[in-house]
Amino acid sequence: MTHRISTFVTAFALAGLAVFLGILHALVVAPDARALTGDGHGPGYMSRDGWWLGTYRMDDGAQGFCLNAGKPSPTGHGLDYTDAAALGWYTPQQAASLAYISRNWAGTGDQLTAAAGQIATWLVAGLNGHTPEEVASRAGADASRVLARAYEMVDEAARLGSSGVRADAVVELAETGPGRVRVELTIVRSTGAEETAAPGSHSARVTLDGASFPDGGTTAEVRTGTDVEVIPSGTDASVTVSARAELSALPYGDRLLVAVPHDDAQAVLIAVPATAETSALATRTGPSPLPFQPLVATVTSTANAAPGAVVHDRLTVSVETGDGLLPSWGVRTTDDGFAPIEAIVESTLHGPFDEPIAESDTVPEDSPVVCVVETSVNGTGVYDTPECTLPASGHYVWTERIDPTTVSPDAGGERIRPWQSAFGIASEITTVAAPAEPAAAQLAATGDRVETAPVALAATLVGLGVLSVLIARAARRGAHRAARGLRR
């Protein structure tokens, strides 16, 4: 509230002394405070009898509402800017409401808003025995509108005034594809209640570490309460992504800047722009969302076997490296941390084939199959398949494949790339020879089969007997010829 103009005239003689004492006070008592002088009126109303209702201006251009109803006008007085928290004048609820009023209306250029804001300020800070209607009457014909608007301001300030604000950053990583970052802003009301700011109501500057935004940058303006994709940049099996969010110029909190006079005059609630700041940091570690491509080199357990033998396939598992691929075996999240993804290698033993097997990219149609077995693999290394029995003579060959659909998405199946071996790979072929049969001798002329061993032996013995008889007979003929020769 201001005094009449006539009162200013009677007090003018003391103004110079007051200013001097104010400057001295600022230098001695508060050397860090900024000294200024009340410079006159802003927008508002002057009543017919010389009472002012509206804002006041400082000589630095700042503007605000008077706080101490009934005291002299600050115009011409020396003042210092002071943080209201150091004054201890107001309850937390009052401070929150006055801060809201100062941010929203103390800097206005509108006459009615300025008058209503001044009344609202006094309704919160105290009217010092005056009635709202009494001070509103200074607006003349606009008095009722000014007073109604003042009550609306007080109600709005009580509902929306706040004691502080807090930011929370959230980083989420997906099993496949991009993750996301979100910044939530929480407003702490003067009652202590917390309220989440509406989605998109503010902007946070977010800086990523271990990831990038879709445009490839690591810094972006992110609207609060909205999800923005982030792409992890690490190539390890697990990745760590951090997001730091910084927000400034927020219209929250109970900070009050007051121009405090050096002598007996009104203090002024200075219009303060939105200056609240807050920040948040979030870090998340999860499986790399990059897909991985298993590769399997195979060799059968034996290249040659007999019917009835058992064989297995030996698998040497590795991963392919390349753009867009994880250069190591993928992992998944478990209750105990990370575990390797388990893939299933399906091995098929084809055969028997009568002719040697030729290599081809695909399995021939109607290829005979001996068995199909599965081997669970959970990383690079060497694995042996279950065994299969070779039923008959012929040529056999293994083929292998990895089908990601055999592994559930929750177990990491969506990050496995499919793989299929060629058909007829030499290292996968097993040849089973027919069993050897007894040799069959044949007669030169007739082709009749010679008797079996016992019969042949008997015939041999008979032949030898006949030969002995013939030899004996020949010996006897020789003896007879010799005897006749002697007789002659």
Disulfide bonds with the S-S distance in Angstrom:
Cys371-Cys388 1.63
